[in-house]
Amino acid sequence: MESYKSVIQSQLVIRFEGLADLVIDFTDFQHFDNAPSAKLSIENIIPSLMGIWGTISTLVVFNNYLELNFDPKRQIKARKDGDVPSLPLTLKESLPEFAQQAINYLAVNPLALSEEGVGGTYFLHENSGVKFGIFKPIDEEPGSPKNPKNLVSNPLLPPGGGAAREVAAYLLDHGFANVPETYLLENITTVNNGTKTGSIQKFIPNDGESSSVGYSSFLTEDVHRIGTLDIRLFNMDRNGENILIKKEGKTHRLIPIDHAYSLPEKLDGAYFEWMYWPQAKTPFTKETLEFIQSLDISRDSKILRDLGISEASIRTMCLSTLLLKHCASIGKNLFEIASLICRDLTGGLSKLEEMVNGIEEGNSYSSSEEFYNAFKDSLRVNVL
């Protein structure tokens, strides 16, 4: 079955096997957010179900939960964000318009390999010829046997996980650095390439790459937003070609793309092109500081877990985010924070690696919470 993953949705589709779909628009229930519960009689929604599913009595919607009430022996709870219940029905989020457009395109249009990138990259076009999306199959990532370019034999990270990390960057950005809309399409039928799974990202019209112009035309705000994202992702490949530019008057706005080489399992290999730009050495704005302090590490960890990101990679995100939060709270700038994450030219361990090694050596922790509390203590002592 074709499917996709995202945590952004306004509808829920309950798929009854052999029956019509039941579609619930959650935007209609926004006014119930602060209520203990809101009940809707299923007879008022789709009467035909009552004859077959007579044990369903009510739908209860509260906050992010949907509860289907059966008789006392058959009751389930399912989260709106995609958990599959154990009864003969499945939960599926409604497709965002862009994702559905991409699926429709891939079903009828042959894929034409683009010269851009080192993996399988395919541009999707409107009927007018205008690009609207970029599809990157997981089985064509750099280092994969099916990679059509064979330009990279030793990729920064093992092939197969890049698509999920592209989606992770979009979701963890929370709209702050303007990562283009990105989804994971699974088991999508294509015309000439068989069934594919990969990332689909909305194409953003642009005026080239940041490496093609001088950094003096970049807004400090944009540099800070991208830098904040890169630190949280532990980006290993933030070069000038992975930042698009859009000309606005005398300035160039920045659009971050290509996040397949992020969220590694080890704290090694971070690379930030912006690190030596002058904007990185200026203080954070109040808005950026508020965003950093508002970051919910537990929420972001769940986002990554739902995407199938490994626990070791989730730990990388947690540690780098804790470092970012601490440093921002004591007035450190982007350059100073990046200097703690990146190894120096001699190849020695970074300050972040040294701190983590220090709390791990000779210690055992009964929980991740205990480990992260030890890391926070180390930050307070070693990063002043």
ZADO-923541 format. One record per residue (C-alpha): residue in one letter; x, y, z. Coordinates in pm, whole numbers, padded with zeros to 5 digits, always signed. Example, Ala and Ser with C-alpha at 12.3 -4.5 7.8 and 13.67 -1.06 7.14 Angstrom:
A+01230-00450+00780;S+01367-00106+00714;
***
This chain:
M+00000+00000+00000;E+00129+00347-00084;S+00188+00556+00225;Y+00388+00850+00357;K+00509+00984+00688;S+00477+01329+00834;V+00360+01478+01161;I+00167+01756+00995;Q-00195+01672+00933;S-00542+01809+00973;Q-00739+01497+00888;L-00756+01136+00993;V-00858+00856+00760;I-00981+00538+00928;R-00964+00260+00673;F-01209-00024+00735;E-01111-00332+00542;G-01358-00389+00262;L-01559-00080+00355;A-01558+00286+00272;D-01307+00516+00441;L-01417+00724+00736;V-01258+01070+00706;I-01248+01297+01009;D-01130+01655+00966;F-00952+01754+01288;T-00965+02121+01201;D-01332+02097+01294;F-01236+01992+01647;Q-00992+02268+01730;H-01239+02428+01967;F-01239+02106+02169;D-00868+02125+02248;N-00921+02245+02603;A-01223+02026+02674;P-01197+01693+02856;S-01359+01516+02561;A-01589+01567+02267;K-01826+01293+02157;L-01973+01246+01814;S-02226+00977+01739;I-02095+00761+01458;E-02451+00730+01323;N-02430+01097+01228;I-02109+01047+01032;I-02150+00733+00826;P-02469+00538+00895;S-02379+00246+00668;L-02111+00135+00912;M-02357+00072+01190;G-02503-00234+01026;I-02166-00412+01009;W-01973-00249+01289;G-02256-00242+01537;T-02020-00256+01830;I-01885+00092+01753;S-02083+00333+01971;T-01899+00666+01975;L-01596+00854+01859;V-01421+01047+02133;V-01179+01320+02029;F-00958+01496+02280;N-00633+01678+02222;N-00426+01452+01991;Y-00618+01135+02061;L-00894+00956+01882;E-01076+00690+02080;L-01300+00434+01911;N-01537+00287+02168;F-01646-00073+02114;D-01813-00304+02360;P-01613-00354+02683;K-01423-00648+02535;R-01311-00458+02226;Q-01180-00109+02291;I-00875+00056+02136;K-00703+00388+02154;A-00499+00519+01865;R-00292+00832+01834;K-00380+01074+01561;D-00019+01075+01439;G-00024+00727+01295;D-00009+00435+01540;V-00180+00129+01394;P-00445-00036+01616;S-00468-00412+01649;L-00818-00447+01507;P-00895-00498+01134;L-00859-00133+01051;T-00562+00091+00985;L-00493+00456+01056;K-00359+00678+00781;E-00308+01053+00773;S-00461+01241+00483;L-00206+01322+00216;P-00085+01682+00194;E-00157+01829-00147;F+00210+01839-00245;A+00271+01474-00152;Q-00037+01361-00345;Q+00075+01566-00645;A+00413+01391-00635;I+00257+01043-00613;N+00028+01121-00906;Y+00325+01245-01111;L+00543+00943-01038;A+00262+00707-01138;V+00241+00835-01497;N+00565+01014-01580;P+00897+00839-01651;L+01178+00944-01418;A+01465+01134-01579;L+01790+01132-01382;S+01926+01476-01296;E+02296+01555-01308;E+02268+01734-00974;G+02390+01557-00662;V+02580+01232-00621;G+02277+01006-00575;G+01962+00936-00772;T+01791+01275-00801;Y+01477+01328-01007;F+01295+01656-01070;L+00917+01651-01096;H+00749+01899-01333;E+00413+02067-01374;N+00239+02028-01712;S+00388+02366-01799;G+00738+02228-01745;V+00795+02417-01419;K+00967+02211-01148;F+00764+02142-00836;G+00951+01865-00651;I+01266+01657-00609;F+01246+01281-00554;K+01541+01089-00405;P+01496+00709-00379;I+01668+00539-00086;D+01804+00256-00303;E+01992+00509-00516;E+02167+00696-00238;P+02547+00737-00256;G+02714+00406-00176;S+02409+00200-00274;P+02455-00076-00535;K+02174+00083-00740;N+02324+00431-00732;P+02316+00540-01099;K+02617+00773-01079;N+02875+00577-00880;L+03058+00896-00788;V+03096+00815-00418;S+03231+00482-00292;N+03267+00584+00072;P+02976+00812+00172;L+02977+01007+00497;L+02693+00790+00627;P+02572+00444+00518;P+02318+00446+00233;G+01951+00386+00297;G+01886+00640+00572;G+01918+00965+00381;A+01549+00997+00295;A+01439+00973+00658;R+01703+01228+00758;E+01578+01468+00488;V+01230+01443+00638;A+01373+01475+00989;A+01539+01805+00899;Y+01209+01945+00774;L+01016+01833+01080;L+01278+01938+01337;D+01311+02277+01171;H+00955+02362+01281;G+00949+02622+01001;F+01224+02833+01159;A+01498+02805+00893;N+01253+02742+00607;V+01360+02391+00510;P+01136+02308+00210;E+00837+02083+00269;T+00960+01722+00270;Y+00791+01382+00308;L+00884+01017+00301;L+00700+00827+00028;E+00694+00451+00075;N+00632+00183-00188;I+00540+00431-00457;T+00475+00292-00805;T+00681+00461-01076;V+00651+00420-01452;N+01005+00313-01542;N+01180+00246-01209;G+00946+00000-01038;T+00834+00045-00678;K+01034+00306-00491;T+01070+00449-00142;G+01234+00786-00096;S+01209+01149+00005;I+01008+01404-00187;Q+01093+01770-00130;K+00912+02072-00266;F+01119+02257-00524;I+01178+02621-00429;P+01246+02862-00718;N+01587+03016-00654;D+01873+03219-00796;G+02147+02962-00742;E+02366+02847-00456;S+02522+03048-00176;S+02869+02963-00305;S+02799+03165-00619;V+02778+03500-00435;G+02956+03672-00148;Y+02833+03613+00207;S+02810+03989+00267;S+02465+03984+00102;F+02326+03729+00348;L+02100+03838+00631;T+02235+03761+00978;E+01891+03632+01072;D+01904+03366+00797;V+02255+03256+00891;H+02155+03219+01255;R+01845+03018+01170;I+02033+02776+00947;G+02318+02753+01196;T+02077+02672+01477;L+01929+02391+01268;D+02269+02254+01165;I+02390+02233+01524;R+02079+02043+01630;L+02116+01805+01333;F+02493+01777+01373;N+02510+01846+00999;M+02815+01691+00835;D+02772+01854+00495;R+02667+02218+00522;N+02864+02345+00227;G+02787+02638-00002;E+02605+02419-00252;N+02355+02302+00009;I+02219+02651+00068;L+02007+02803-00207;I+01971+03179-00247;K+01674+03394-00344;K+01747+03754-00438;E+01546+04018-00253;G+01660+04370-00335;K+02025+04397-00237;T+02019+04086-00020;H+02001+03712-00080;R+01767+03508+00137;L+01891+03160+00229;I+01714+02825+00183;P+01875+02516+00344;I+01855+02188+00148;D+02027+01845+00132;H+02026+01706+00485;A+02098+01340+00409;Y+02433+01368+00587;S+02304+01471+00926;L+02213+01302+01254;P+02512+01066+01263;E+02545+00806+01535;K+02885+00939+01642;L+02987+01292+01740;D+03240+01316+01461;G+03250+01499+01129;A+03036+01811+01171;Y+03100+02069+00899;F+02946+02416+00879;E+03032+02646+00586;W+02876+02941+00770;M+03107+02899+01070;Y+03359+03151+00939;W+03109+03400+00800;P+03101+03722+01004;Q+02729+03679+01073;A+02813+03373+01285;K+03008+03590+01529;T+02722+03826+01608;P+02485+03778+01904;F+02158+03592+01861;T+01844+03803+01829;K+01575+03784+02095;E+01355+03587+01854;T+01623+03326+01790;L+01699+03294+02161;E+01330+03240+02235;F+01310+02974+01966;I+01615+02791+02102;Q+01484+02790+02456;S+01141+02671+02336;L+01285+02359+02174;D+01131+02046+02324;I+01390+01769+02308;S+01140+01499+02407;R+00905+01604+02127;D+01188+01613+01873;S+01310+01272+01989;K+00965+01128+01927;I+00960+01278+01577;L+01288+01105+01498;R+01176+00779+01655;D+00857+00778+01449;L+01071+00814+01136;G+01279+00511+01232;I+01590+00713+01315;S+01829+00509+01536;E+01857+00573+01909;A+02227+00657+01866;S+02136+00931+01617;I+01862+01056+01847;R+02124+01082+02122;T+02335+01298+01891;M+02042+01535+01844;C+01974+01547+02217;L+02335+01624+02308;S+02382+01891+02042;T+02050+02054+02133;L+02140+02059+02502;L+02472+02219+02409;L+02295+02478+02192;K+02049+02564+02466;H+02318+02603+02731;C+02548+02811+02512;A+02270+03039+02394;S+02161+03098+02753;I+02508+03226+02852;G+02556+03450+02549;K+02768+03233+02317;N+02740+03303+01944;L+02715+03054+01655;F+03089+03052+01587;E+03167+02977+01952;I+02910+02696+01965;A+03030+02544+01637;S+03386+02553+01769;L+03277+02323+02051;I+03124+02073+01807;C+03376+02067+01522;R+03716+01902+01544;D+04017+02123+01478;L+04254+02084+01183;T+04477+01846+01378;G+04194+01594+01400;G+04180+01596+01778;L+03855+01538+01963;S+03607+01822+01981;K+03513+01977+02314;L+03172+01808+02286;E+03335+01467+02239;E+03566+01526+02535;M+03275+01614+02763;V+03071+01311+02658;N+03371+01082+02700;G+03431+01233+03040;I+03086+01153+03175;E+03083+00806+03018;E+03424+00692+03140;G+03388+00471+03443;N+03019+00555+03484;S+02699+00367+03416;Y+02357+00528+03401;S+02026+00366+03481;S+01835+00585+03236;S+01886+00829+02952;E+01751+01102+03179;E+02030+01037+03427;F+02287+01047+03146;Y+02158+01377+03006;N+02151+01530+03354;A+02519+01437+03390;F+02586+01604+03056;K+02407+01920+03170;D+02626+01928+03481;S+02934+01893+03261;L+02817+02182+03044;R+02778+02406+03348;V+03133+02326+03457;N+03317+02317+03124;V+03136+02573+02907;L+03139+02909+03077;
***
